[in-house]
Amino acid sequence: MAMLMVNVAALVAIAMLVVAAPPLTEAAISCGQVVQSLTPCLGYVQGGGVGPVPAPCCSGIKQLNSAAKTTPDRQAACKCLKSLVGSYPGFAGTAAAMPGKCGVKIPYKISSSIDCSKIK
């Protein structure tokens, strides 16, 4: 239970830092929205990505993908995801596999080393 509280507190802290960051150029998607959409995925990622991705997690991934309609939106979402996986390096592989397991195709691989400026 204590580990869960630490992880939730870390996620909230990251969300607060990301929301307080200067806005990205013309993107309609904020990092707060990215974190909110992916919060249902936290348990799955912490569990190592074993088994099927929970339906609420897939729903959040699909919602986020649908919201990223423009290049600035996709780049903003990419930067937020890059920051999140950079904060939790052990979760990068699980996070990168989730969209595909949910039947969602995104135009980049989620990783802490991606150059989000190249996303179109």
Residue pairs with C-beta under 8 A, 6 or more apart in sequence:
4 46
7 42
7 46
8 42
10 87
11 35
11 39
11 42
14 35
14 83
14 84
14 87
15 31
15 32
15 35
15 36
18 30
18 31
18 32
18 34
18 35
18 80
18 83
19 30
19 31
19 32
21 31
23 30
24 72
24 75
24 76
24 79
25 72
26 70
26 72
27 70
27 72
27 73
27 75
27 76
28 67
28 69
28 70
28 72
28 73
29 64
29 67
29 68
29 73
29 76
29 77
29 80
30 76
31 76
31 79
31 80
31 83
33 64
33 67
34 64
34 77
34 80
34 81
34 84
35 80
35 84
36 60
37 60
37 61
37 63
37 64
37 67
38 57
38 60
38 61
38 64
38 84
39 60
40 54
40 56
40 57
40 59
40 60
41 53
41 54
41 57
41 60
41 61
41 95
41 98
43 54
44 53
44 54
44 57
44 94
44 98
45 88
45 91
45 94
45 95
45 98
46 91
48 94
49 93
49 94
49 97
49 98
52 101
53 61
53 98
53 101
53 102
57 98
57 102
58 98
58 101
58 102
58 103
58 104
61 98
61 99
61 102
61 104
62 102
62 104
64 77
65 99
65 104
65 106
67 73
67 77
68 74
68 76
68 77
71 119
71 120
74 107
74 108
74 119
74 120
75 116
75 117
75 119
78 108
78 114
78 116
78 119
79 116
81 95
81 110
82 110
82 111
82 112
82 114
82 116
84 95
85 91
85 92
85 95
85 96
85 110
85 111
85 112
86 112
89 112
92 110
92 111
92 112
95 110
96 109
96 110
96 111
98 110
99 105
99 106
99 110
107 119
107 120
108 114
108 116
108 119
